[in-house]
Each structure stands twice: as structure tokens, then as C-alpha cells.
């Protein structure tokens, strides 16, 4: 594989990983709002 | 760059057949599916509105029994809000955000597919309740207990519909945030983003904050009905008014979830046809953020009449008034954008101007209702119905239609029929006022909302309103004709489409290739936004 193409693929993989990390984080934020809200009323 | 985009570097092929749509990870195809779905739901919700207006054409019970009438008002609202308007906004976001920021696709293409395909299943659940014992939900889209708990077999279907819609919206919101945060082209700084993208980032955060609270509240309704809890059941120590607080903590931001993308669309269209840059770009961004922030602190203005301490009433009144400030900033900025511009009045511009004028009427009646003592007269009357329909129909829906006319040549590669487009606008603009303006009079005269029958003194304006409703409904068929004609052929659109258009999407061919910006463009101040 050409070096430039390899760099491009590595960059793309890093960006895909960053996307998934951010999505998981935001998903947990949403879930914590949901669960936290119900828990608050259970108290 | 997304996984799909990496893949696309090696195989730039376009899938065919039903699989292209079922398994699509392409932002343009998914955007198209969202928009088509939204249009279908617009006509389903519209058909329910026709039932409502037919029944209200004259006093007495004409066509449907009161129970079914109540199902129509409830499901009309749910279908229009969650099935027509929100998917229209997400469809436009899907089509446009990657092209506007110079990205090859959305950040999470598979999740994008799932976000869309949840919707048809969710609405099948909801609409199937019409055929169940006890019928569909009839207690209003606000689902207030204890009334909503009287619903028959359809109740769990309603709750799970809301859960599915919430999951779909939150996944869509996460995707948009990840796309804008991680996928921007080099040089596309935050303050160079097109206003439409900004309004969607802010809307996405609203969705993530508001939808889970709504999902939590309806889960508690579910456990109240089937698992003997008493969250909102007064007999068990619960508080039904608390549900109203929680619902509107979601419900008021929801209003801005519907309207902020519309603000973004209008902010794209006006500079193009005024041939001037958007006036006060930074203030538009800050005003949008301010509106979104404030939307979480005004919820109780929807429920002044439940009885709350004077301090609470005063707080919610003044907080509500304060939202007029950033909203006013936006409206004055749009007017300043047009000031001394070389304006032309193609269909997207007409819809945008209609939006500004008629949305402002809806905004002003909103201010009237924000005044606590005055709201005691308006509450639960047709004045409220007139208000929110002005905000959502000639407001949000006009903006979406303007956006469709604006970008349709880019999407299809053909110019639409301008003459028919203008017919569509003028028919819609005239009939929507015949439909909703008399409802202000009805409300002020004391006609309650959500009733199938009424006193004879309300007869005349109801008849006028119904005639306007049927005419408005028929006018929308013109929209379908224009879209179908444009998709099938027509005069070839240029890459820029409109003489005054700016932005990265207009640097692509019309129609854009299946995979756009596989090599990110270098963005400069000059190429950034209009």
C-alpha cells in the first residue's frame, strides 16, 4: 500500500474511533437523564 | 471519516434495488427516505385534520362520534409533530449537513439507517391502535393522567411508540453532533458553519436533553397502569400535576426542536435571494443558543391555570417574555439581511417571507399567552390552537417547504416548475390564514379546544375555518405534483442552482455524486457560508 493511502486509512480509522467514542458518551448522557429522572422520583 | 467513506474510497459503486433503501448507509438516500416518510405522514395527519374540520363545519354531531373525534385530534398531533415535522428536519439535516461541512457522509452511517427504519415501525404501532379495543389514544397528545390511563389496549402501544420515537431521535441527534464535531473539512471552523448546521447542532443537544425525560415520564405512566405504582395517581399518593410539569419540561424544548431547524433553513434562503450575506451571523448563532437554553426554564407557562404560587407565575411569565429577545434578534437580522438587497421572489423566497410574517403573528400571540392573568382567559381555547398552528404550519412547515424548493434542484438535477411552485405558495398562504386566523376569534369568544360539538354562536367562524382547511389540504397536492415533476425531469439545474447561492453544497454537481467530498475541500472565509 502506498504511504499516502496508508496515512489516509489510519486517519479515517482514528476519526471513526472518535465518532464512536463521542456517540457512546452522548448515548450514556441520554440514558443517564432517563434513568436518573426515574430514580429521582423513586426516592 | 466514517467507515462507509473509507470503504467508498475503494469501491465507489451505487447499490440498486430495494436493498439500496433497506440497508442504505448513504446520507442522501436516508435523507430522501426521511423526507418521503415525512410527506406521507403529513398527508395522513392532514387527512385526520380534514375529519376534525368536517366535524366542526357546523354545530352538532355530523360524521364521527366524539370518542373517534378525540382520537383524531390526539393522533393528528402525534403524527404531525413526530411523523411529519421532526423527520422533515432530520431528512434535510441528513441531505445537507455532510455536504455543507465538506464531509463524505454522516459520522455513523449504520446508526443513521437504524434511526430512520425505527420510524415506520413506531408509526405502525401508533396507527394500529385505531383498530384496537378502546380505540387509539384520545386524551390529547400531552397524555395527561388520569385521562390517558383510561385508554384501552392501545395504551402500551402508545407508550412504546414514544419510546421508539425517542430512541430514533436521540440516535439521529448523536449522529448529527458527531458529524459536525468530527467530520468538518479543513478550514470549516465553528463560526464558518452555515446557520442551518448551527441550528441543528443546538437542536440535537435539545433532543438529547429533552427526549429521555419524556421517555422516563411515559415509562412511569406505564408502570402506574400495569405495575401498581403511583407516580401520578393521587389515590396512591402520587401527583397528576407533576406529570404536567414533567411533560412540559420536555414539551417546551420540543417546540424549539421543531422551529430551530426552520430558522436555519430561512437563514440559508434569505441571503441567496437578497444577494447579501446574512446580517449578524454571530448574533444569529448566539440567539439560537439563547432560545434553546431558555426553553428549559419556561415550561409552566403551558399550565398557569393548574394553580401555582404567585412567585412561580411571575417567574414563568417573565422568563417566557425573555425568549422574545433572542427571537426578535433573529427576525430583525432577517429583515436587515433583506434591507437594500437585490431581491427576487422565487418560490423558496416566498415561503421564507411567508414564514417570517406569519411565524411572527404566532410569536406575538405566544407573548400574549405568556402574560399570566391574560392566559387564564385563553387557556384551553381555540386561541391556543390558532397560536401553535401559526407557529407550526406557516412557521415550521412553510420553512421546510421553502427548503425543499430551495434544494430540490440540487438533489434532483432539475429545476422545478416555478409557476406551479408560486401557485402552491399563494394558495397555501391565503388558505392557511382562512383556516387559522378565525380560530383566534373563536378562542377569544370562549370556544374550548378538543370538542366535536359547540354552541351556535361559534358556527360562522368554524365554517370559514373548515373551508380554509379543505382548501389548504387540497393546495398541498400541488406540492406533490411539483416534486414528482421535478424528480422525473425538467430543465437542467446548474451546480450553483441560484445566482446568489453560496456554500459548499453548491460547489458540487447537481445532482451531487452518490459519494460527495471523498476528498475534503479546503474551506476559506470566502467559500464558507453565505
Boltz contact constraints between the chains, C-beta under 6 A:
constraints:
  - contact:
      token1: [A, 12]
      token2: [B, 1]
      max_distance: 6.0
  - contact:
      token1: [A, 12]
      token2: [B, 6]
      max_distance: 6.0
  - contact:
      token1: [A, 15]
      token2: [B, 1]
      max_distance: 6.0
  - contact:
      token1: [A, 15]
      token2: [B, 182]
      max_distance: 6.0
  - contact:
      token1: [A, 16]
      token2: [B, 3]
      max_distance: 6.0
  - contact:
      token1: [A, 18]
      token2: [B, 182]
      max_distance: 6.0
  - contact:
      token1: [A, 19]
      token2: [B, 107]
      max_distance: 6.0
  - contact:
      token1: [A, 19]
      token2: [B, 108]
      max_distance: 6.0
  - contact:
      token1: [A, 19]
      token2: [B, 178]
      max_distance: 6.0
  - contact:
      token1: [A, 19]
      token2: [B, 182]
      max_distance: 6.0
  - contact:
      token1: [A, 22]
      token2: [B, 178]
      max_distance: 6.0
  - contact:
      token1: [A, 23]
      token2: [B, 108]
      max_distance: 6.0
  - contact:
      token1: [A, 23]
      token2: [B, 174]
      max_distance: 6.0
  - contact:
      token1: [A, 23]
      token2: [B, 178]
      max_distance: 6.0
  - contact:
      token1: [A, 26]
      token2: [B, 174]
      max_distance: 6.0
  - contact:
      token1: [A, 30]
      token2: [B, 170]
      max_distance: 6.0
  - contact:
      token1: [A, 30]
      token2: [B, 208]
      max_distance: 6.0
  - contact:
      token1: [A, 30]
      token2: [B, 212]
      max_distance: 6.0
  - contact:
      token1: [A, 33]
      token2: [B, 212]
      max_distance: 6.0
  - contact:
      token1: [A, 34]
      token2: [B, 212]
      max_distance: 6.0
  - contact:
      token1: [A, 34]
      token2: [B, 215]
      max_distance: 6.0
  - contact:
      token1: [A, 34]
      token2: [B, 216]
      max_distance: 6.0
  - contact:
      token1: [A, 37]
      token2: [B, 213]
      max_distance: 6.0
  - contact:
      token1: [A, 37]
      token2: [B, 216]
      max_distance: 6.0
  - contact:
      token1: [A, 38]
      token2: [B, 216]
      max_distance: 6.0
  - contact:
      token1: [A, 41]
      token2: [B, 231]
      max_distance: 6.0
